[in-house]
Amino acid sequence: MENAIALLEVQAMVTAIVGLDAMVKAANVKLIHVEKRLGGRLVTVVVEGNVSAVTAALEAGVEAAKAVGNVACAEVIARPHADIVRFIKTDKGV
């Protein structure tokens, strides 16, 4: 685990992909989890990296996602507890 995680929750799969694309291009972060609910109408992507990288990535992701759809929530968690990481990193993989 790196030093931080960033979560971006949006409405619609296309919005999630656009946001994630901006996130991974903006900073040195790695996608660790994708959660789809309501048939893909609500999608959460989670990336990890150092605090400054995930913060920059999330800012870029939010801006890009807002340009094409709705952002439900965006959050950076610095130094997440090991139980949080275990909860996010399921055996399903990315």
Residue frames as a rotation matrix with the C-alpha (Angstrom) as fourth column:
MET 1
0.574 0.819 0.000 0.00
0.819 -0.574 0.000 0.00
0.000 0.000 -1.000 0.00
GLU 2
-0.310 -0.602 0.736 1.13
0.559 -0.741 -0.371 3.46
0.769 0.296 0.567 -0.81
ASN 3
-0.943 -0.200 -0.267 0.49
0.333 -0.518 -0.788 6.51
0.019 -0.832 0.555 1.37
ALA 4
-0.546 0.780 -0.305 -3.03
-0.457 -0.583 -0.672 7.45
-0.702 -0.227 0.675 0.26
ILE 5
-0.610 0.462 0.644 -6.10
0.759 0.573 0.308 6.46
-0.226 0.677 -0.700 -1.72
ALA 6
-0.781 0.460 -0.423 -8.49
-0.499 -0.867 -0.022 8.61
-0.377 0.194 0.906 -3.72
LEU 7
-0.513 0.719 0.468 -12.10
0.674 0.675 -0.299 7.68
-0.531 0.163 -0.832 -4.40
LEU 8
-0.832 0.325 -0.449 -14.13
-0.508 -0.773 0.381 9.15
-0.223 0.545 0.808 -7.24
GLU 9
-0.532 0.746 0.399 -17.81
0.590 0.666 -0.457 8.25
-0.607 -0.007 -0.795 -7.41
VAL 10
-0.816 0.207 -0.539 -19.77
-0.489 -0.744 0.455 9.33
-0.307 0.636 0.708 -10.47
GLN 11
0.236 0.917 0.322 -23.02
-0.212 0.372 -0.904 8.70
-0.948 0.145 0.282 -12.27
ALA 12
0.937 0.243 -0.251 -22.51
-0.311 0.255 -0.915 6.59
-0.159 0.936 0.315 -15.42
MET 13
0.590 -0.707 0.389 -19.73
0.590 0.707 0.391 4.39
-0.551 -0.001 0.834 -16.70
VAL 14
0.414 -0.439 0.798 -18.55
0.727 -0.368 -0.580 6.84
0.548 0.819 0.167 -19.38
THR 15
0.753 -0.110 0.649 -18.14
-0.366 -0.890 0.274 9.56
0.547 -0.443 -0.710 -16.74
ALA 16
0.826 -0.456 0.332 -16.06
-0.133 0.414 0.901 7.13
-0.548 -0.788 0.281 -14.64
ILE 17
0.469 -0.668 0.578 -13.81
0.856 0.504 -0.113 6.24
-0.216 0.548 0.808 -17.57
VAL 18
0.488 -0.263 0.832 -13.24
0.343 -0.820 -0.459 9.89
0.803 0.509 -0.310 -18.49
GLY 19
0.824 -0.142 0.549 -12.47
-0.529 -0.542 0.653 10.75
0.205 -0.828 -0.521 -14.85
LEU 20
0.744 -0.555 0.372 -10.15
0.178 0.701 0.690 7.76
-0.644 -0.447 0.620 -14.41
ASP 21
0.507 -0.555 0.659 -8.32
0.820 0.075 -0.568 8.55
0.266 0.829 0.493 -17.64
ALA 22
0.548 -0.272 0.791 -7.60
-0.157 -0.962 -0.222 12.05
0.821 -0.002 -0.571 -16.37
MET 23
0.882 -0.180 0.435 -6.52
-0.438 0.028 0.899 10.70
-0.174 -0.983 -0.054 -12.98
VAL 24
0.638 -0.660 0.398 -3.93
0.500 0.747 0.438 8.24
-0.586 -0.080 0.806 -14.27
LYS 25
0.379 -0.497 0.780 -2.58
0.769 -0.300 -0.565 10.76
0.515 0.814 0.268 -16.78
ALA 26
0.722 0.007 0.692 -2.30
-0.181 -0.963 0.198 13.57
0.668 -0.268 -0.695 -14.21
ALA 27
0.229 -0.608 0.761 -0.17
-0.973 -0.153 0.171 11.80
0.012 -0.779 -0.626 -11.60
ASN 28
-0.573 -0.541 -0.615 1.66
-0.487 0.829 -0.275 8.62
0.658 0.142 -0.739 -10.69
VAL 29
-0.228 0.594 0.771 -1.30
-0.858 0.253 -0.448 6.65
-0.461 -0.764 0.452 -9.33
LYS 30
-0.950 -0.076 -0.303 -2.50
-0.206 0.881 0.425 3.09
0.235 0.466 -0.853 -9.78
LEU 31
0.011 1.000 -0.029 -6.08
-0.835 0.025 0.550 1.88
0.551 0.018 0.835 -10.16
ILE 32
-0.915 -0.367 0.166 -6.86
-0.393 0.720 -0.572 -0.60
0.090 -0.589 -0.803 -7.36
HIS 33
-0.664 0.731 0.156 -10.64
0.507 0.594 -0.625 -0.98
-0.549 -0.336 -0.765 -7.40
VAL 34
-0.823 0.566 -0.054 -13.78
-0.429 -0.555 0.713 -0.34
0.373 0.610 0.699 -9.45
GLU 35
-0.744 0.666 0.058 -17.25
0.360 0.472 -0.804 -0.69
-0.563 -0.578 -0.591 -7.97
LYS 36
-0.847 0.532 -0.004 -20.37
-0.244 -0.382 0.891 -0.62
0.473 0.755 0.453 -10.19
ARG 37
-0.724 0.688 -0.052 -23.83
0.322 0.270 -0.907 -0.25
-0.610 -0.674 -0.417 -8.70
LEU 38
0.138 0.921 -0.364 -27.29
-0.129 -0.347 -0.929 0.16
-0.982 0.175 0.071 -10.16
GLY 39
0.651 0.133 0.747 -26.29
0.606 0.501 -0.617 -1.47
-0.456 0.855 0.246 -13.43
GLY 40
-0.265 -0.865 0.427 -23.34
0.964 -0.244 0.104 0.86
0.014 0.439 0.898 -13.95
ARG 41
0.478 0.504 0.720 -25.31
0.497 -0.831 0.251 4.02
0.724 0.237 -0.647 -13.27
LEU 42
0.857 -0.316 0.406 -23.19
-0.513 -0.590 0.624 4.66
0.042 -0.743 -0.668 -10.15
VAL 43
0.657 -0.710 -0.255 -19.48
0.467 0.648 -0.601 3.88
0.592 0.276 0.757 -10.45
THR 44
0.871 -0.477 0.119 -16.66
-0.388 -0.517 0.763 4.33
-0.303 -0.711 -0.635 -7.94
VAL 45
0.592 -0.784 -0.185 -13.00
0.282 0.416 -0.864 4.15
0.755 0.460 0.468 -8.91
VAL 46
0.931 -0.364 0.003 -10.20
-0.090 -0.222 0.971 3.99
-0.353 -0.905 -0.240 -6.35
VAL 47
0.568 -0.823 0.007 -6.55
0.109 0.067 -0.992 4.82
0.816 0.564 0.128 -7.02
GLU 48
0.853 -0.367 -0.372 -3.51
0.411 0.034 0.911 4.68
-0.322 -0.930 0.180 -4.78
GLY 49
0.251 -0.841 0.480 -0.22
0.548 -0.285 -0.786 6.57
0.798 0.460 0.389 -4.62
ASN 50
-0.685 -0.468 -0.559 1.45
0.726 -0.373 -0.577 9.15
0.061 -0.801 0.595 -2.45
VAL 51
-0.062 0.761 -0.646 -0.68
0.703 -0.426 -0.569 11.91
-0.708 -0.489 -0.509 -0.95
SER 52
-0.295 -0.073 -0.953 0.28
-0.346 -0.921 0.178 14.62
-0.891 0.382 0.247 -3.41
ALA 53
-0.982 -0.091 -0.166 -0.17
-0.188 0.348 0.918 12.31
-0.026 0.933 -0.359 -6.41
VAL 54
-0.549 0.836 0.006 -3.64
0.834 0.547 0.073 11.10
0.057 0.045 -0.997 -5.42
THR 55
-0.038 0.510 -0.859 -4.70
0.429 -0.768 -0.475 14.66
-0.902 -0.387 -0.190 -4.58
ALA 56
-0.558 -0.238 -0.795 -3.57
-0.537 -0.627 0.564 15.93
-0.633 0.742 0.222 -7.98
ALA 57
-0.980 0.199 -0.006 -5.12
0.135 0.688 0.713 12.93
0.146 0.698 -0.701 -9.72
LEU 58
-0.339 0.912 -0.230 -8.45
0.878 0.218 -0.426 13.40
-0.339 -0.347 -0.875 -7.96
GLU 59
-0.133 0.249 -0.959 -8.59
-0.039 -0.968 -0.246 17.09
-0.990 0.004 0.138 -8.83
ALA 60
-0.780 -0.216 -0.587 -7.98
-0.574 -0.127 0.809 16.26
-0.249 0.968 -0.025 -12.49
GLY 61
-0.893 0.450 0.002 -10.49
0.432 0.856 0.286 13.41
0.127 0.256 -0.958 -12.39
VAL 62
-0.199 0.843 -0.499 -13.23
0.651 -0.267 -0.711 15.54
-0.733 -0.466 -0.496 -10.88
GLU 63
-0.287 0.039 -0.957 -12.74
-0.445 -0.890 0.097 18.28
-0.848 0.454 0.273 -13.47
ALA 64
-0.904 -0.112 -0.412 -12.81
-0.424 0.348 0.836 15.84
0.050 0.931 -0.362 -16.38
ALA 65
-0.753 0.655 -0.066 -15.79
0.658 0.745 -0.110 13.91
-0.022 -0.126 -0.992 -15.01
LYS 66
-0.189 0.694 -0.694 -17.80
0.339 -0.617 -0.710 17.09
-0.921 -0.370 -0.119 -14.42
ALA 67
-0.621 -0.111 -0.776 -17.31
-0.582 -0.597 0.552 18.02
-0.524 0.795 0.306 -18.07
VAL 68
-0.761 0.292 -0.579 -19.25
-0.387 0.512 0.767 14.94
0.521 0.808 -0.277 -19.22
GLY 69
-0.025 0.767 -0.641 -21.48
0.367 0.604 0.708 13.94
0.930 -0.217 -0.297 -16.31
ASN 70
0.631 0.382 0.675 -22.25
-0.470 -0.504 0.724 14.13
0.617 -0.775 -0.138 -12.60
VAL 71
-0.535 -0.791 -0.297 -19.79
-0.051 0.381 -0.923 13.63
0.844 -0.478 -0.244 -9.75
ALA 72
0.565 0.773 -0.288 -21.46
0.193 0.215 0.957 12.15
0.802 -0.597 -0.027 -6.68
CYS 73
0.953 -0.298 0.059 -18.47
-0.111 -0.161 0.981 12.20
-0.283 -0.941 -0.187 -4.33
ALA 74
0.476 -0.878 -0.053 -14.69
0.141 0.135 -0.981 12.61
0.868 0.459 0.189 -4.33
GLU 75
0.917 -0.130 0.378 -12.36
-0.398 -0.218 0.891 12.02
-0.033 -0.967 -0.252 -1.40
VAL 76
0.060 -0.946 -0.319 -8.69
-0.313 0.286 -0.906 11.50
0.948 0.154 -0.279 -0.53
ILE 77
0.984 0.131 0.120 -7.82
-0.157 0.326 0.932 9.31
0.083 -0.936 0.341 2.44
ALA 78
0.145 -0.988 0.043 -4.24
-0.702 -0.133 -0.699 9.76
0.697 0.072 -0.714 3.61
ARG 79
-0.786 -0.604 0.128 -2.64
-0.539 0.570 -0.621 6.81
0.303 -0.557 -0.773 5.40
PRO 80
0.258 0.960 -0.106 -5.74
-0.780 0.272 0.563 4.60
0.570 -0.063 0.820 5.30
HIS 81
0.039 -0.144 0.989 -6.00
-0.831 0.545 0.112 1.90
-0.555 -0.826 -0.098 7.96
ALA 82
-0.880 -0.468 -0.080 -5.05
-0.442 0.745 0.499 -1.61
-0.174 0.475 -0.863 6.81
ASP 83
-0.490 0.774 0.401 -8.67
0.433 0.615 -0.659 -2.76
-0.756 -0.149 -0.637 7.25
ILE 84
0.376 0.575 -0.727 -9.82
-0.354 -0.635 -0.686 -0.10
-0.856 0.515 -0.035 4.78
VAL 85
-0.315 -0.597 -0.738 -7.29
-0.929 0.035 0.368 -1.33
-0.194 0.802 -0.566 2.24
ARG 86
-0.940 0.004 0.342 -8.38
0.003 1.000 -0.003 -4.94
-0.342 -0.002 -0.940 2.79
PHE 87
-0.029 0.999 -0.016 -12.01
0.243 -0.008 -0.970 -3.89
-0.970 -0.032 -0.243 2.27
ILE 88
0.401 0.155 -0.903 -11.18
-0.667 -0.626 -0.404 -2.12
-0.628 0.764 -0.147 -1.01
LYS 89
-0.388 -0.644 -0.659 -8.75
-0.914 0.363 0.183 -4.67
0.121 0.673 -0.729 -2.44
THR 90
0.472 0.638 0.608 -11.05
-0.639 0.723 -0.264 -7.64
-0.608 -0.264 0.749 -2.90
ASP 91
-0.321 -0.604 0.730 -10.07
0.046 0.760 0.649 -10.86
-0.946 0.242 -0.216 -4.62
LYS 92
0.678 0.645 0.352 -12.00
0.417 0.056 -0.907 -9.76
-0.605 0.762 -0.231 -7.73
GLY 93
-0.393 -0.899 0.193 -9.11
0.757 -0.197 0.623 -7.61
-0.522 0.391 0.758 -8.90
VAL 94
-0.020 0.318 -0.948 -9.32
-0.279 -0.912 -0.300 -4.72
-0.960 0.258 0.107 -11.30
